[in-house]
Amino acid sequence: MGFGRMKFDEDELKGQKPNISKTMLIRISSYFKPYWKQTLLVMVILSISSFLGILPPLLIQRIIDRALPNKDFHLLLLLVLASLGTTVVSGLIGVLQTYLNSYISQNIVYDMKNQMYQHLQQMPLQFYSSVKQGEVITRMTSDISGIQGVFSSTVVNFASNLFILVTTGVTLFIMNWKLALLGIIVVPLFILPTRKMGNVRWKLAKQTQEKVSEQNQIIQETLSISGYMLMKLFTKEAQEFKGFRTINAESTRLQIRESMAGRWFMMTLTTFTSIGPMLIYLYGGYLFIQGDLTVGSIIAFVALLGRLYGPVGQMTNLYVDIRRSIALFERIFDYFDMEPLIVDQPQAVAMNTIGKDITFEQVSFAYQKDKPALSNITFTAAAGTMTALVGPSGAGKTTITHLIPRMYEIEAGQIRIGGIDIRNYTLESLRSQIGLVTQDTYLFNGTIKENLLYARSEATDQDIIEACKAAYIHDFIVELPEGYDTIVGNRGIKLSGGEKQRISIARVLLKNPAIIIMDEATSSLDTISEFYIQQAMYQLLQNKTSIVIAHRLSTIMAADKILVVQHGAIAEEGSHEQLLEKRGVYKDLYDKQFERKVFA
Ligand code: ADP
């Protein structure tokens, strides 16, 4: 499935009936394949357990029919010990089975999580901007974790019930086929209500799930920092609460209905399951009176029949379990089926470009079909020079910069570095030669040092200090209580935008790429911060090919070339003086923004 046709809509998926096709089953079983030995062992254990389960009723039969009437204490002791032995062995086997269950299911989850993580790493940036908040985490955690239940309950239950049905059924028929038929006659009576109830519960569970996710969405939207601010500033607390309360009431009502559906179901089941033994007592009792059957047989028969009804009930519900499991796999496979668009070409070569130029030739790009974000962009950023992009917000400046490290794939035209189409380079070599300083620098939760080492893991303390000095942030860092070991990120200390951007500059200095892409901070900085950032930038951009989304006049004046971007196209190109002389778009922008010394 191509990226363009990807389905991100969860609600759409929920509405679909899971399709239990052969390919689907083969695909699911491929995850079990590495554990086939353990799975086989589980099956062996389950069949042994099902045999062991028949023994106690048969032993009781012998106690009643032989040991007691014959007053044979020796036989009695032997039969009681045998019963005890069966129970102990069953218990021990049960422990082994639990271990194997959890070994297999947890390992499948482990494999899937690894596969999913690597797959998601390959997804294009566009995926993350279009997917619903929190959805990736849900797939990675609750959906994949749900898979463990598929083996430990669905598969194991199915096999175990099947073995129990076969062994018990065969035993019953061997003991007395007429009685066995009588016991089985009532089975359809409880299969039908079970199926019906299963369907009702499945529908209720699905509705509940939908309500719960609606509820989560409200929580996420209104109880997050920005959502909270919005709610407070527009004083929508009462309205939001009303919405929340309505959905909360609906999900409560549904959950009560769901548990009641279970109760009615159990009641029906108990009634029908008690009919079988009654029939056995009636007809078996008649045979006993006739002298054709022993008391022990009747008791053993009823006990065995009890073993039969449980699995039959569960097997009818199995359909619901399987549907649920398949739906779970489908949700996960849906993600696996989204192909990463941006991958290495087969003939890709490593790029080692020190001081090569960047050329855009007739480049067009659209985020959404028929809504071009860039059209026919052509320019050259000469090696070792600085090119400034200016223009109104939404013009396409950021988009241009994102195309260079191939965060998105262009629709038409060509981007070349050192004369070679960037699609001919391996992604790794291309990206390792590009340093990106964005406006909202992301620092992960960890120490400043760890954040810096992310750029170059083998950097020494000396390298780090030098980079930070060049980025004009060293003095600030050493003033912090823990210096370079101070924790930053969402659980660490809060840094200002300017401080973060300087750390980001230090990070790129450590990486030392040939090409620098920079999005200058628009947020107004105090004069001192601005001075430091300018100095840091100067250090960073020295002798590099750089493309800077410029917002400050000083940056624009320092650029070797200025590109004025407007409506996804390059409106003007030249130096500051040339462009002013043209008295065109640039002059307009300059006149409007000069007062604030800030562009866009
Ligand atoms: P600038 O950096 O000049 O402010 P951008 O390159 O960010 O402009 O945006 C150019 C156009 O592309 C805008 O119309 C914007 O709405 C659109 N755009 C930007 N990012 C995305 C995206 N991830 N998905 C869809 N449209 C986008």
Boltz pocket constraint, residues with backbone or C-beta under 6 A from the ligand:
constraints:
  - pocket:
      binder: B
      contacts: [[A, 126], [A, 129], [A, 367], [A, 368], [A, 373], [A, 391], [A, 392], [A, 393], [A, 394], [A, 395], [A, 396], [A, 397], [A, 398], [A, 399], [A, 400]]
      max_distance: 6.0
